Amino acid sequence: MNIEERNPTRKRIIESLFTLLVKKDYNDITVSRIIDKAELGRRTFYRHFKSKDDVISYLTKLLMNDFANTIVHNHAETQEGIITSYFEFWENHIDLLKLLNKAHLLYFIEDNFPQLIFEVALKTGHINNDIKEARALKEYEKHKYEFSIKLGGIWKATIIWSLESPRKSPIEMSRIINDIIK
């Protein structure tokens, strides 16, 4: 797994959970199995996470940080550049995306997708950090349906794309998406 996590204990826990997910159903994986695989104690696990769901939620935040870093690294300023960066990011994490899909865990991303993307926009400077929260909420309310339809469509296209063989390149996907949402 190619996730940037500076805390080695958290990284071991995350990697252990995903190693187990390759062979076991998520519902059959217990905290005990995770800590056995990670060769850690129970207290160590609970010092870092509240539950195995918390591990997945934390991983989602790490993924979105990586997505933000991809946007910054690519100097993506346009919609096309951001969408290309988005598919480059997922191409780099395709095995993880497929595993989350197979394990029926995509809802950890789906349920929070607008908020996660909003946080990415803040981190990349596409939304000014100085905007007051009330103003940001007012803007969100004004555009929430448009925002939800676009993000929902891009997310569904991401899942379809991840299952294709061969997959289209990030540039091809960006062109397809941009042609649709223009």
HUPE-V709829 format. One record per backbone hydrogen bond with DSSP energy under -0.5 kcal/mol. NH is the residue of the N-H (numbers start at 0). CO is the residue of the C=O. E is the energy in kcal/mol with one decimal. If there is no record, write none. Layout:
NH&CO&E ; NH&CO&E
//
This chain:
2&0&-0.8 ; 4&2&-0.9 ; 7&5&-0.8 ; 10&6&-2.3 ; 11&7&-2.1 ; 12&8&-2.2 ; 13&9&-2.7 ; 14&10&-2.8 ; 15&11&-2.3 ; 16&12&-2.4 ; 17&13&-2.2 ; 18&14&-2.2 ; 19&15&-2.2 ; 20&16&-2.0 ; 21&17&-1.0 ; 22&18&-0.5 ; 22&19&-1.1 ; 23&19&-2.4 ; 27&24&-1.5 ; 28&24&-0.6 ; 28&25&-1.3 ; 29&27&-0.6 ; 33&29&-2.1 ; 34&30&-2.8 ; 35&31&-2.1 ; 36&32&-2.4 ; 37&33&-2.4 ; 38&34&-1.0 ; 39&34&-2.4 ; 44&40&-1.9 ; 45&41&-2.5 ; 46&42&-1.3 ; 47&43&-0.9 ; 47&44&-1.4 ; 48&44&-2.7 ; 54&50&-1.1 ; 55&51&-1.6 ; 56&52&-2.5 ; 57&53&-2.4 ; 58&54&-2.3 ; 59&55&-2.2 ; 60&56&-1.6 ; 61&57&-2.1 ; 62&58&-2.7 ; 63&59&-2.2 ; 64&60&-2.0 ; 65&61&-2.1 ; 66&62&-2.4 ; 67&63&-2.5 ; 68&64&-2.4 ; 69&65&-2.1 ; 70&66&-2.2 ; 71&67&-2.4 ; 72&68&-3.0 ; 73&69&-2.2 ; 74&70&-0.5 ; 74&71&-1.2 ; 75&70&-2.2 ; 76&74&-0.6 ; 81&77&-2.5 ; 82&78&-2.6 ; 83&79&-2.4 ; 84&80&-2.3 ; 85&81&-2.3 ; 86&82&-2.2 ; 87&83&-2.2 ; 88&84&-2.7 ; 89&85&-2.2 ; 90&86&-2.2 ; 91&87&-2.0 ; 92&88&-0.7 ; 92&89&-0.5 ; 93&90&-1.1 ; 96&92&-2.6 ; 97&93&-2.6 ; 98&94&-2.1 ; 99&95&-2.8 ; 100&96&-2.1 ; 101&97&-2.9 ; 102&98&-2.3 ; 103&100&-1.6 ; 104&99&-3.2 ; 105&99&-0.6 ; 107&104&-1.8 ; 108&105&-1.6 ; 109&105&-2.9 ; 110&106&-2.3 ; 111&108&-1.1 ; 112&108&-0.6 ; 112&109&-1.1 ; 115&111&-3.0 ; 116&112&-2.7 ; 117&113&-2.2 ; 118&114&-2.3 ; 119&115&-1.9 ; 120&116&-2.5 ; 121&117&-1.9 ; 122&118&-2.4 ; 123&119&-2.3 ; 124&120&-0.6 ; 124&121&-0.8 ; 125&120&-1.5 ; 126&120&-1.8 ; 130&127&-1.6 ; 135&131&-2.4 ; 136&132&-2.8 ; 137&133&-2.1 ; 138&134&-2.4 ; 139&135&-2.5 ; 140&136&-2.8 ; 141&137&-2.0 ; 142&138&-1.6 ; 143&139&-1.0 ; 146&142&-3.1 ; 147&143&-2.4 ; 148&144&-2.5 ; 149&145&-2.5 ; 150&146&-2.7 ; 151&147&-2.7 ; 152&148&-2.2 ; 153&149&-2.4 ; 154&150&-2.8 ; 155&151&-2.5 ; 156&152&-2.5 ; 157&153&-2.0 ; 158&154&-1.9 ; 159&155&-2.3 ; 160&156&-2.8 ; 161&157&-2.3 ; 162&158&-1.0 ; 162&159&-0.8 ; 163&159&-0.6 ; 163&160&-1.1 ; 172&168&-2.6 ; 173&169&-2.3 ; 174&170&-2.2 ; 175&171&-2.4 ; 176&172&-2.9 ; 177&173&-2.8 ; 178&174&-2.3 ; 179&175&-1.7 ; 180&176&-2.5 ; 181&177&-0.9
//
